[in-house]
Every structure is written in structure tokens, then in C-alpha cells.
């Protein structure tokens, strides 16, 4: 399960950032996970909770923001969300679209308390 190593990397990033701000406590971390990232959100959440339990970071919350797949049409210059396997442009029906989003795995934000 690679989600456990991802959860560990997120916690390392939280610890590194917390060290830069002594006297604060990180309460929430947000991550963006693309539909094509290969990361299973439920497994990531489970692994994250297991790694946080019993540490000084507890009760750190993980917020997962899903990012849908999107395509860009070079013919009419629009970006659109893909809801099915149809990658054709909804405006001009061109099948020559390119991937524009959905592979993300980003640390989006941290919420801290003094």
C-alpha cells in the first residue's frame, strides 16, 4: 500500500513546517488528489489516521480535496471536466484533446493554532 508512504511523507512535511513556527499546533492538513493520481483516498485517510495516533500531532485532521480529470481542447481553447470516458470536446466535438488535470497529489494547506 503506497498510500501509507504518502501519508508518512505528508506528516514529515507537516512536522517540518511546524518546526518553523514554534508555539503553534497544526490542526488540519489539506491535500488535493487527482482522479488519475493512482492514490486511493480511503486508504490514504486510514494510513494517515494510523500514523497520527499516539503522536504529538494528534488530533491532526486530514482533508482530501478530490480533483477530477480535465482535458483541454486546442481547437476552441476550452478546458473541461471529464465525467465519463469520452475525452471529446463538449463544444466542438474534437477528439484531439490533451490532459489538463487530474494527476495532482499536492499538499494544499495547513491550519494552525497558536
C-alpha positions in Angstrom: 0.0 0.0 0.0 1.8 3.1 -1.2 -0.7 5.3 0.5 1.0 4.7 3.8 4.3 6.1 2.5 2.4 9.1 1.1 0.8 9.6 4.5 4.2 9.4 6.1 5.6 12.0 3.6 2.6 14.3 4.4 3.3 14.0 8.1 7.0 14.7 7.5 6.1 17.9 5.7 3.7 18.9 8.5 6.5 18.4 11.1 9.0 20.3 9.0 6.6 23.2 8.7 5.6 23.1 12.3 9.3 23.4 13.3 9.5 26.7 11.5 6.7 28.1 13.7 7.4 27.2 17.4 4.5 27.6 19.7 1.9 26.6 17.2 0.0 23.4 16.7 -1.1 22.1 13.3 -4.8 21.1 13.4 -5.6 20.3 9.8 -3.8 19.4 6.6 -5.4 19.6 3.2 -4.3 17.6 0.2 -5.5 17.6 -3.4 -5.7 14.2 -5.0 -6.3 13.9 -8.8 -8.6 11.2 -10.2 -5.6 9.8 -12.2 -3.0 10.0 -9.4 -3.3 6.4 -8.5 -3.9 7.3 -4.9 -6.9 5.7 -3.1 -8.3 8.4 -0.8 -9.8 6.0 1.7 -6.5 4.1 2.1 -4.6 7.4 2.5 -7.0 8.6 5.1 -6.8 5.2 7.0 -3.0 5.2 6.9 -2.8 8.8 7.9 -5.0 8.2 11.0 -3.0 5.2 12.0 0.3 7.2 11.8 -1.0 10.2 13.7 -2.5 8.2 16.5 -0.5 8.5 19.7 1.9 11.2 18.4 2.3 14.8 19.3 0.4 15.7 16.1 -2.8 14.1 17.3 -5.6 15.1 16.7 -4.4 16.3 13.3 -7.2 16.1 10.7 -6.6 15.2 7.0 -8.9 16.9 4.5 -8.9 15.4 1.0 -9.9 17.5 -1.9 -10.6 15.4 -5.0 -9.5 16.8 -8.3 -11.4 15.5 -11.4 -9.8 14.7 -14.7 -9.9 17.6 -17.1 -8.9 17.9 -20.7 -8.0 20.9 -22.9 -9.2 21.4 -26.4 -6.6 23.2 -28.6 -9.2 23.8 -31.3 -11.6 26.0 -29.3 -9.3 26.7 -26.3 -11.5 25.4 -23.5 -10.7 23.2 -20.6 -13.5 20.8 -19.5 -14.0 18.2 -16.8 -14.2 14.6 -17.9 -17.1 12.8 -16.3 -17.1 9.7 -18.4 -14.6 8.0 -20.7 -15.5 10.4 -23.5 -12.5 12.8 -24.0 -14.0 14.7 -26.9 -14.6 18.4 -26.6 -18.1 19.2 -25.5 -18.1 22.4 -27.5 -16.7 21.4 -30.9 -16.6 17.5 -30.6 -12.9 17.4 -31.4 -11.2 14.2 -30.3 -7.8 15.9 -30.2 -7.9 17.0 -26.6 -5.0 16.9 -24.2 -4.8 16.1 -20.5 -5.1 19.3 -18.4 -5.6 18.0 -14.8 -6.3 15.0 -12.6 -2.8 13.7 -11.9 -2.2 16.0 -8.9 -1.1 14.9 -5.5 -0.5 18.3 -3.7 -0.2 19.5 -0.1 -2.7 22.3 -0.4 -2.7 23.9 3.0 -2.1 23.7 6.8 -4.3 25.1 9.5 -2.5 26.1 12.7 -3.5 27.3 16.2 -1.3 29.4 18.5 
